Structure formats: structure tokens, C-alpha cells
């Protein structure tokens, strides 16, 4: 068992070493910065509007300067994929800040687990849970926002079609969507117009929109718009055709989900029923269930049952999955 003084010295050495590595990597990243204009335009286009408004309101305050320095110093943690995911969730933080939040959650979780149970194993367990919570919240936020955007897409097309028929162009029709639609549709198309205003091509701005929302109906709209931009034609007629196609597709998808609902819920029931039964028997007679987990040949029974349950769930999902 290590002495408390040795543990403290190890923690100090680890902190100093980590700070040195971060400083060296940050300086190297600053010295190797790119001057490409297109990259800088896309960087400004991806800045969350909430952060921009907050910075302009505070001015050059010490908090804003500290935040900018931390993001610049730790920018090697950032990745384009993480940036797109944060924009999909509309979280007003950067990739670096998200990673720092996860690291802070791990430290807090480990400390809480150690203090509550007085065991490093429990601290590691709490740390793992704390590490997964931000990712779970991010995934949930992305899923909910994409589903809401999907439900608004037909109304967006109707507004665009009406604006184009009134005699305005496509970019001007986005103003109608921004004003009349609620979030997230208004936020996403405001970002599209902002990117075009900063100099990005319309096709690239729409491609960024699809990367954030990952919607098949939106991809159909973007493809039609790109073809219309390159070839030409009646934009109003094209929007009307796309709107009709998406409506038919949504109706067909709803019919398929209704027809496969019994199979899907049967798969859920067959997957959860063994776990519910095992939990009930364990509560009623724990000695009986405990024999299955005793060292010996019987240990393969719960492992084999778990594998077969997972395989059965996968097979049912594949049977009920119908691409439209």
C-alpha cells in the first residue's frame, strides 16, 4: 500500500507532465496553423450563433479571452466529426469544451465514487458512468432534433414553393422559412444562408446541412436543387414535385411501420421477457438463481442464453427492417 505522500507526489508529477505535453502540443498547433481562406471561411461559418452573440455582448472580457485561449491551446483535441455532431445538437460549445466536460465528469465521478464507497474500483465505475453521460445526452439531443426537423420538412417545402411562386429566388425564400418556421428548421436554414453569405457555395452549404441532419428526404431535396442550379428549369415545379414525392414517401413509411409494429414489439417482448423472468426468480428464490453463476460447467448457461437472446433480437430487427 503506497503512502499518502507518495500518492500526492505521483499526482503532482502527472499533472505537471500533462500540462507540459498540452503546452507543447498547443504551441506546435499554433505555429502550424493554416492560412487557407476557404478553411477560415468554413471555420467562421461553423461558429455557433449563441457563442457569437455572447462574445459581442461581453466585448473583450477576460472570460471570453480565457475561453478563446483554451480553445486555441487545446485545438488538437477538436475534430470535424465532433464539430458536426455538436452543430447537429445545436449545443453552443466547441469540440474542445465538450472533451473538457467529459474529462471533468470523469474526475468528478471518480471522486464521488471514491468518497462514497472508499474504494478505487467504485470510483472507476462512477468515472465510466460519468464519461458516458455527456455522450448519451449528445446522442439523445441529436436524435430528437433530427426527428423534429424531419417533421417540419414538408412545411418548409410548402413555404419555399409559395415564396418562389411569388417571384423571389431560392435564397430569398429561405427568409420566409427563417421567419415563419420554428426551431430547428429556422435555425438550420439560417445557418445555410449565413454560410452562403460568408462565401461558401450553395451546394456546399446544403451539403453541410445534410451532414448535420442526415435525412433522406432532405438529401432528395438537396439533389434536386443542385440539379436545378446546374441545368436550370422551373424551380417552383421542381419544389412541387419534391414535396409530392416526400409526402408519398412519408405515407408509405408510416404504413410499413404500422404493418410491422406487431413483429417489432414481439421482438422487444421476447428480448426483455427472459431478463424480467430471471429478475423475478432471483427476487423470489436467490439461492436457486445463484447456482447458475457458481464456478463450474453451469456458468455457460447464462452466457449462452445472453448470446442467443441478442442474436434473436438482431434477426427480428433484420426481418422487420424495410428500406423505402
VEXMIKOL-251004 format. One record per residue (C-alpha): residue number from 1; residue in three letters; x, y, z. Coordinates in steps of 0.02 Angstrom, whole numbers, plus 32768, in hexadecimal, padded with zeros to 4 digits. Layout:
# VEXMIKOL-251004
+-----+------+------+-------+------+
! pos ! code ! east ! north !   up !
+-----+------+------+-------+------+
! NUM !  ALA !    X !     Y !    Z !
...
+-----+------+------+-------+------+
END
This chain:
# VEXMIKOL-251004
+-----+------+------+-------+------+
! pos ! code ! east ! north !   up !
+-----+------+------+-------+------+
!   1 !  UNK ! 8000 !  8000 ! 8000 !
!   2 !  UNK ! 804B !  80A7 ! 7FCB !
!   3 !  UNK ! 8062 !  8132 ! 8048 !
!   4 !  UNK ! 7FF5 !  81CE ! 8037 !
!   5 !  UNK ! 808F !  8239 ! 8017 !
!   6 !  UNK ! 80C4 !  81CA ! 7F86 !
!   7 !  UNK ! 8015 !  81D0 ! 7F3D !
!   8 !  UNK ! 8014 !  828D ! 7F46 !
!   9 !  UNK ! 80BD !  8297 ! 7EF1 !
!  10 !  UNK ! 8081 !  8223 ! 7E67 !
!  11 !  UNK ! 7FE7 !  828F ! 7E4A !
!  12 !  UNK ! 8052 !  832E ! 7E44 !
!  13 !  UNK ! 80CC !  82DE ! 7DCA !
!  14 !  UNK ! 803E !  82A3 ! 7D5C !
!  15 !  UNK ! 7FED !  8350 ! 7D5B !
!  16 !  UNK ! 8091 !  83A7 ! 7D33 !
!  17 !  UNK ! 80B8 !  832C ! 7CA7 !
!  18 !  UNK ! 800A !  833C ! 7C5C !
!  19 !  UNK ! 8015 !  83FA ! 7C62 !
!  20 !  UNK ! 80BE !  83F5 ! 7C0B !
!  21 !  UNK ! 807E !  8383 ! 7B81 !
!  22 !  UNK ! 7FE4 !  83EF ! 7B65 !
!  23 !  UNK ! 804F !  848D ! 7B5D !
!  24 !  UNK ! 80C8 !  8442 ! 7ADD !
!  25 !  UNK ! 803C !  83FE ! 7A6F !
!  26 !  UNK ! 7FDD !  84A2 ! 7A79 !
!  27 !  UNK ! 8074 !  8508 ! 7A44 !
!  28 !  UNK ! 8097 !  848F ! 79B6 !
!  29 !  UNK ! 7FE2 !  849D ! 797D !
!  30 !  UNK ! 7FE9 !  855C ! 797F !
!  31 !  UNK ! 808D !  8560 ! 791D !
!  32 !  UNK ! 8048 !  84E5 ! 789C !
!  33 !  UNK ! 7FA5 !  8545 ! 7883 !
!  34 !  UNK ! 7F5E !  854C ! 77D4 !
!  35 !  UNK ! 7F40 !  85ED ! 7773 !
!  36 !  UNK ! 7ECC !  85A1 ! 76F2 !
!  37 !  UNK ! 7E3B !  861A ! 76D4 !
!  38 !  UNK ! 7DB7 !  8594 ! 76B5 !
!  39 !  UNK ! 7DE3 !  853E ! 7759 !
!  40 !  UNK ! 7DD5 !  85E2 ! 77B8 !
!  41 !  UNK ! 7D2D !  8609 ! 7767 !
!  42 !  UNK ! 7CE9 !  855E ! 7796 !
!  43 !  UNK ! 7D2B !  8574 ! 7847 !
!  44 !  UNK ! 7CCC !  8617 ! 785C !
!  45 !  UNK ! 7C32 !  85C7 ! 780E !
!  46 !  UNK ! 7C34 !  853A ! 788E !
!  47 !  UNK ! 7C3F !  85AD ! 7927 !
!  48 !  UNK ! 7B9C !  859A ! 798A !
!  49 !  UNK ! 7B36 !  863A ! 7983 !
!  50 !  UNK ! 7B17 !  8637 ! 7A3E !
!  51 !  UNK ! 7BD2 !  863F ! 7A5E !
!  52 !  UNK ! 7BE6 !  86CE ! 79E2 !
!  53 !  UNK ! 7B59 !  8735 ! 7A2F !
!  54 !  UNK ! 7B9C !  8715 ! 7ADD !
!  55 !  UNK ! 7C4B !  874A ! 7AAA !
!  56 !  UNK ! 7C0F !  87EA ! 7A57 !
!  57 !  UNK ! 7BA6 !  8814 ! 7AF0 !
!  58 !  UNK ! 7C32 !  87FD ! 7B6D !
!  59 !  UNK ! 7CB7 !  884F ! 7B00 !
!  60 !  UNK ! 7D6A !  8821 ! 7B22 !
!  61 !  UNK ! 7D49 !  87E7 ! 7BD2 !
!  62 !  UNK ! 7DC4 !  877C ! 7C2F !
!  63 !  UNK ! 7D4F !  86E6 ! 7C2C !
!  64 !  UNK ! 7D3E !  86EA ! 7B6F !
!  65 !  UNK ! 7DFA !  86FE ! 7B59 !
!  66 !  UNK ! 7E19 !  866C ! 7BCD !
!  67 !  UNK ! 7D9E !  8601 ! 7B6D !
!  68 !  UNK ! 7DEE !  862D ! 7AC6 !
!  69 !  UNK ! 7E9C !  8607 ! 7B09 !
!  70 !  UNK ! 7E67 !  855F ! 7B4F !
!  71 !  UNK ! 7E15 !  852E ! 7AAA !
!  72 !  UNK ! 7EAE !  8566 ! 7A48 !
!  73 !  UNK ! 7F27 !  850D ! 7ABC !
!  74 !  UNK ! 7EC6 !  8469 ! 7ABC !
!  75 !  UNK ! 7E8B !  8470 ! 7A07 !
!  76 !  UNK ! 7EE7 !  83CE ! 79E0 !
!  77 !  UNK ! 7E5A !  8375 ! 7A3F !
!  78 !  UNK ! 7DDA !  83B8 ! 79C3 !
!  79 !  UNK ! 7D9C !  8354 ! 792E !
!  80 !  UNK ! 7D29 !  837C ! 789E !
!  81 !  UNK ! 7CB5 !  82EB ! 78C7 !
!  82 !  UNK ! 7C9D !  8326 ! 797B !
!  83 !  UNK ! 7C7E !  83D7 ! 793F !
!  84 !  UNK ! 7BF4 !  839C ! 78CA !
!  85 !  UNK ! 7BA4 !  8338 ! 7957 !
!  86 !  UNK ! 7BA3 !  83CD ! 79CC !
!  87 !  UNK ! 7B56 !  8437 ! 7943 !
!  88 !  UNK ! 7AD4 !  83AF ! 7925 !
!  89 !  UNK ! 7AA3 !  83BA ! 79DC !
!  90 !  UNK ! 7AB1 !  8479 ! 79D7 !
!  91 !  UNK ! 7B1D !  8479 ! 7A73 !
!  92 !  UNK ! 7B74 !  8523 ! 7A85 !
!  93 !  UNK ! 7C1C !  84D6 ! 7AB2 !
!  94 !  UNK ! 7CB6 !  84A5 ! 7A50 !
!  95 !  UNK ! 7D01 !  83F8 ! 7A3B !
!  96 !  UNK ! 7D8B !  8422 ! 7AB6 !
!  97 !  UNK ! 7D0F !  845A ! 7B3A !
!  98 !  UNK ! 7CAA !  83BB ! 7B24 !
!  99 !  UNK ! 7D46 !  8351 ! 7B3E !
! 100 !  UNK ! 7D74 !  83B8 ! 7BD7 !
! 101 !  UNK ! 7CC4 !  839C ! 7C1B !
! 102 !  UNK ! 7CDA !  82E1 ! 7C07 !
! 103 !  UNK ! 7D83 !  82E6 ! 7C5D !
! 104 !  UNK ! 7D3B !  834E ! 7CEB !
! 105 !  UNK ! 7CA9 !  82D5 ! 7CFA !
! 106 !  UNK ! 7D22 !  8244 ! 7D0B !
! 107 !  UNK ! 7D83 !  829C ! 7D95 !
! 108 !  UNK ! 7CE5 !  82CA ! 7DF3 !
! 109 !  UNK ! 7C9C !  821B ! 7DDE !
! 110 !  UNK ! 7D3B !  81C8 ! 7E1A !
! 111 !  UNK ! 7D44 !  823C ! 7EB1 !
! 112 !  UNK ! 7C8E !  821E ! 7EE0 !
! 113 !  UNK ! 7C9E !  8162 ! 7ECE !
! 114 !  UNK ! 7D3D !  815F ! 7F37 !
! 115 !  UNK ! 7CF3 !  81CD ! 7FC0 !
! 116 !  UNK ! 7C4E !  816F ! 7FCA !
! 117 !  UNK ! 7C90 !  80BB ! 7FCC !
! 118 !  UNK ! 7D47 !  80D8 ! 7FF9 !
! 119 !  UNK ! 7D7F !  8067 ! 7F6D !
! 120 !  UNK ! 7DDD !  808F ! 7ECB !
! 121 !  UNK ! 7D77 !  800B ! 7E6E !
! 122 !  UNK ! 7CD5 !  8066 ! 7E95 !
! 123 !  UNK ! 7D29 !  8108 ! 7E62 !
! 124 !  UNK ! 7D57 !  80BC ! 7DBA !
! 125 !  UNK ! 7CA3 !  8081 ! 7DA5 !
! 126 !  UNK ! 7C5E !  812F ! 7DC9 !
! 127 !  UNK ! 7CE0 !  817A ! 7D55 !
! 128 !  UNK ! 7CAA !  8109 ! 7CC6 !
! 129 !  UNK ! 7BF4 !  8139 ! 7CE0 !
! 130 !  UNK ! 7C22 !  81F1 ! 7CE9 !
! 131 !  UNK ! 7C88 !  81DF ! 7C49 !
! 132 !  UNK ! 7BF4 !  8193 ! 7BEB !
! 133 !  UNK ! 7B6F !  820F ! 7C27 !
! 134 !  UNK ! 7BA4 !  82A4 ! 7BB8 !
! 135 !  UNK ! 7BAD !  8233 ! 7B20 !
! 136 !  UNK ! 7B00 !  81EC ! 7B47 !
! 137 !  UNK ! 7AB7 !  829B ! 7B5C !
! 138 !  UNK ! 7B07 !  82D3 ! 7AB8 !
! 139 !  UNK ! 7AC4 !  823D ! 7A58 !
! 140 !  UNK ! 7A17 !  8258 ! 7AA2 !
! 141 !  UNK ! 7A18 !  8310 ! 7A76 !
! 142 !  UNK ! 7A4F !  82EB ! 79C3 !
! 143 !  UNK ! 79C8 !  8266 ! 79AE !
! 144 !  UNK ! 793B !  82D5 ! 79F1 !
! 145 !  UNK ! 7971 !  836A ! 7989 !
! 146 !  UNK ! 797E !  8305 ! 78E8 !
! 147 !  UNK ! 78D4 !  82B7 ! 7904 !
! 148 !  UNK ! 7887 !  8363 ! 791F !
! 149 !  UNK ! 78DC !  83A6 ! 7882 !
! 150 !  UNK ! 789A !  8311 ! 7820 !
! 151 !  UNK ! 77E8 !  8339 ! 7858 !
! 152 !  UNK ! 77FE !  83EF ! 781F !
! 153 !  UNK ! 7848 !  83CC ! 7774 !
! 154 !  UNK ! 77A3 !  83C3 ! 7714 !
! 155 !  UNK ! 776A !  8469 ! 775E !
! 156 !  UNK ! 7812 !  84B4 ! 772E !
! 157 !  UNK ! 77FA !  847C ! 767A !
! 158 !  UNK ! 774A !  84C5 ! 7676 !
! 159 !  UNK ! 778D !  856E ! 76B0 !
! 160 !  UNK ! 781B !  8568 ! 7632 !
! 161 !  UNK ! 77A6 !  853C ! 75A5 !
! 162 !  UNK ! 7730 !  85CB ! 75D1 !
! 163 !  UNK ! 77BE !  8647 ! 75DD !
! 164 !  UNK ! 7808 !  8610 ! 7535 !
! 165 !  UNK ! 775D !  861D ! 74E2 !
! 166 !  UNK ! 7750 !  86CF ! 7527 !
! 167 !  UNK ! 77EA !  86FB ! 74C0 !
! 168 !  UNK ! 787F !  86F1 ! 7536 !
! 169 !  UNK ! 791A !  8686 ! 7525 !
! 170 !  UNK ! 794C !  85EF ! 758B !
! 171 !  UNK ! 79BA !  864F ! 7605 !
! 172 !  UNK ! 7930 !  86CE ! 7620 !
! 173 !  UNK ! 78B5 !  8641 ! 7642 !
! 174 !  UNK ! 7925 !  860C ! 76D2 !
! 175 !  UNK ! 78F7 !  86B0 ! 7728 !
! 176 !  UNK ! 7841 !  8678 ! 772B !
! 177 !  UNK ! 7873 !  85D2 ! 7778 !
! 178 !  UNK ! 78E0 !  8629 ! 77FA !
! 179 !  UNK ! 7855 !  86A0 ! 782C !
! 180 !  UNK ! 77BF !  862A ! 782A !
! 181 !  UNK ! 7806 !  8583 ! 7862 !
! 182 !  UNK ! 7838 !  8552 ! 7911 !
! 183 !  UNK ! 78DC !  8502 ! 7945 !
! 184 !  UNK ! 7936 !  849A ! 790D !
! 185 !  UNK ! 7902 !  84BE ! 7857 !
! 186 !  UNK ! 7916 !  857A ! 786B !
! 187 !  UNK ! 79C0 !  8566 ! 78C0 !
! 188 !  UNK ! 7A03 !  84EF ! 783C !
! 189 !  UNK ! 79CE !  8556 ! 77A5 !
! 190 !  UNK ! 7A0D !  85F4 ! 77FB !
! 191 !  UNK ! 7AB5 !  859E ! 7807 !
! 192 !  UNK ! 7AAC !  856F ! 774E !
! 193 !  UNK ! 7A8D !  8624 ! 771C !
! 194 !  UNK ! 7B17 !  865E ! 7791 !
! 195 !  UNK ! 7B94 !  85E6 ! 7742 !
! 196 !  UNK ! 7B64 !  8622 ! 7693 !
! 197 !  UNK ! 7B77 !  86D6 ! 76CD !
! 198 !  UNK ! 7C26 !  86AF ! 770B !
! 199 !  UNK ! 7C58 !  866E ! 7660 !
! 200 !  UNK ! 7C35 !  85B4 ! 765F !
! 201 !  UNK ! 7BE1 !  856E ! 75C2 !
! 202 !  UNK ! 7B28 !  8545 ! 75D5 !
! 203 !  UNK ! 7B48 !  848D ! 75AF !
! 204 !  UNK ! 7BC9 !  8483 ! 763A !
! 205 !  UNK ! 7B58 !  84DE ! 76B6 !
! 206 !  UNK ! 7ACB !  8465 ! 768E !
! 207 !  UNK ! 7B45 !  83D4 ! 769E !
! 208 !  UNK ! 7B74 !  8411 ! 774B !
! 209 !  UNK ! 7ABA !  8417 ! 7776 !
! 210 !  UNK ! 7AA6 !  8361 ! 7741 !
! 211 !  UNK ! 7B41 !  8331 ! 77A5 !
! 212 !  UNK ! 7AF0 !  837C ! 7841 !
! 213 !  UNK ! 7A41 !  8335 ! 7827 !
! 214 !  UNK ! 7A66 !  8291 ! 77C8 !
! 215 !  UNK ! 79B7 !  8285 ! 777F !
! 216 !  UNK ! 798D !  8226 ! 76E0 !
! 217 !  UNK ! 78FF !  829D ! 76B1 !
! 218 !  UNK ! 7973 !  8331 ! 76C7 !
! 219 !  UNK ! 79F5 !  82DA ! 7658 !
! 220 !  UNK ! 7970 !  82C9 ! 75D1 !
! 221 !  UNK ! 794A !  8384 ! 75DD !
! 222 !  UNK ! 7A03 !  83B4 ! 75D8 !
! 223 !  UNK ! 7A24 !  8345 ! 7541 !
! 224 !  UNK ! 7991 !  8392 ! 74E4 !
! 225 !  UNK ! 79CC !  8442 ! 7510 !
! 226 !  UNK ! 7A7D !  841E ! 74D5 !
! 227 !  UNK ! 7A3C !  83D7 ! 7430 !
! 228 !  UNK ! 79CA !  846D ! 7419 !
! 229 !  UNK ! 7A5A !  84E5 ! 743B !
! 230 !  UNK ! 7ACA !  8490 ! 73BA !
! 231 !  UNK ! 7A4B !  8467 ! 7333 !
! 232 !  UNK ! 79C4 !  84E9 ! 7350 !
! 233 !  UNK ! 7908 !  84DA ! 7347 !
! 234 !  UNK ! 786C !  850D ! 73A5 !
! 235 !  UNK ! 789B !  8510 ! 745E !
! 236 !  UNK ! 77E5 !  8517 ! 7497 !
! 237 !  UNK ! 77B7 !  847B ! 7434 !
! 238 !  UNK ! 784F !  8420 ! 7477 !
! 239 !  UNK ! 7823 !  844C ! 752C !
! 240 !  UNK ! 7770 !  8413 ! 750F !
! 241 !  UNK ! 77AC !  836B ! 74CB !
! 242 !  UNK ! 7825 !  8353 ! 755C !
! 243 !  UNK ! 779D !  837F ! 75DA !
! 244 !  UNK ! 7726 !  8300 ! 758D !
! 245 !  UNK ! 77AE !  8279 ! 758C !
! 246 !  UNK ! 77DB !  8298 ! 7642 !
! 247 !  UNK ! 7725 !  8295 ! 7678 !
! 248 !  UNK ! 770A !  81EF ! 761F !
! 249 !  UNK ! 77A9 !  81AA ! 766C !
! 250 !  UNK ! 7775 !  81DF ! 771C !
! 251 !  UNK ! 76C9 !  818F ! 7704 !
! 252 !  UNK ! 7717 !  80EC ! 76C5 !
! 253 !  UNK ! 7793 !  80EA ! 7755 !
! 254 !  UNK ! 7704 !  8100 ! 77D2 !
! 255 !  UNK ! 76A5 !  806F ! 7783 !
! 256 !  UNK ! 773E !  7FFF ! 778B !
! 257 !  UNK ! 775B !  8029 ! 7843 !
! 258 !  UNK ! 76A4 !  8003 ! 7868 !
! 259 !  UNK ! 76AD !  7F5B ! 780E !
! 260 !  UNK ! 774E !  7F28 ! 7866 !
! 261 !  UNK ! 7720 !  7F6B ! 7912 !
! 262 !  UNK ! 76E9 !  7EC1 ! 7955 !
! 263 !  UNK ! 778D !  7E6F ! 7920 !
! 264 !  UNK ! 77F6 !  7EFB ! 7969 !
! 265 !  UNK ! 779E !  7EFA ! 7A11 !
! 266 !  UNK ! 77A4 !  7E3C ! 7A13 !
! 267 !  UNK ! 7860 !  7E4C ! 7A02 !
! 268 !  UNK ! 7865 !  7EC6 ! 7A94 !
! 269 !  UNK ! 77FB !  7E52 ! 7AFD !
! 270 !  UNK ! 7860 !  7DB6 ! 7AD5 !
! 271 !  UNK ! 7901 !  7E14 ! 7AFD !
! 272 !  UNK ! 78C9 !  7E5E ! 7BA4 !
! 273 !  UNK ! 7861 !  7DCB ! 7BE2 !
! 274 !  UNK ! 78F6 !  7D5A ! 7C11 !
! 275 !  UNK ! 7948 !  7DE8 ! 7C74 !
! 276 !  UNK ! 78A4 !  7E12 ! 7CCD !
! 277 !  UNK ! 7887 !  7D5A ! 7CF6 !
! 278 !  UNK ! 7938 !  7D44 ! 7D36 !
! 279 !  UNK ! 7928 !  7DE0 ! 7DA3 !
! 280 !  UNK ! 7882 !  7DA3 ! 7DEB !
! 281 !  UNK ! 78C6 !  7CF5 ! 7E12 !
! 282 !  UNK ! 7963 !  7D43 ! 7E5F !
! 283 !  UNK ! 78F5 !  7DAB ! 7ED3 !
! 284 !  UNK ! 7887 !  7D18 ! 7F03 !
! 285 !  UNK ! 7910 !  7C94 ! 7F13 !
! 286 !  UNK ! 79C0 !  7CDD ! 7F08 !
! 287 !  UNK ! 7A13 !  7C38 ! 7F39 !
! 288 !  UNK ! 79C6 !  7BE1 ! 7EA3 !
! 289 !  UNK ! 7A04 !  7C66 ! 7E29 !
! 290 !  UNK ! 7AAC !  7C74 ! 7E80 !
! 291 !  UNK ! 7AD8 !  7BC1 ! 7E4F !
! 292 !  UNK ! 7ADD !  7BF5 ! 7D99 !
! 293 !  UNK ! 7B6D !  7C6C ! 7DBD !
! 294 !  UNK ! 7BD4 !  7BF8 ! 7E2B !
! 295 !  UNK ! 7C7E !  7BC3 ! 7DE7 !
! 296 !  UNK ! 7C6A !  7B28 ! 7D80 !
! 297 !  UNK ! 7C1B !  7AEA ! 7CDE !
! 298 !  UNK ! 7B76 !  7B44 ! 7D04 !
! 299 !  UNK ! 7BC7 !  7BEF ! 7CE6 !
! 300 !  UNK ! 7BB2 !  7BD5 ! 7C2A !
! 301 !  UNK ! 7AF4 !  7BD1 ! 7C3A !
! 302 !  UNK ! 7AD7 !  7C8D ! 7C5A !
! 303 !  UNK ! 7B60 !  7CBD ! 7BDF !
! 304 !  UNK ! 7B15 !  7C4F ! 7B56 !
! 305 !  UNK ! 7A66 !  7C90 ! 7B7E !
! 306 !  UNK ! 7AA1 !  7D44 ! 7B71 !
! 307 !  UNK ! 7AF6 !  7D25 ! 7AC9 !
! 308 !  UNK ! 7A5C !  7CCE ! 7A82 !
! 309 !  UNK ! 79E9 !  7D59 ! 7ABF !
! 310 !  UNK ! 7A55 !  7DDD ! 7A6A !
! 311 !  UNK ! 7A5D !  7D77 ! 79C9 !
! 312 !  UNK ! 79A0 !  7D61 ! 79CA !
! 313 !  UNK ! 7986 !  7E1B ! 79E0 !
! 314 !  UNK ! 79FC !  7E41 ! 794F !
! 315 !  UNK ! 79A2 !  7DC4 ! 78DE !
! 316 !  UNK ! 78F7 !  7E0E ! 7906 !
! 317 !  UNK ! 7938 !  7EBE ! 78E3 !
! 318 !  UNK ! 797D !  7E86 ! 783A !
! 319 !  UNK ! 78D8 !  7E33 ! 780C !
! 320 !  UNK ! 7870 !  7ECD ! 7837 !
! 321 !  UNK ! 78E8 !  7F4B ! 77E7 !
! 322 !  UNK ! 78A4 !  7F84 ! 773E !
! 323 !  UNK ! 7900 !  800B ! 76DD !
! 324 !  UNK ! 7892 !  808A ! 7684 !
+-----+------+------+-------+------+
END
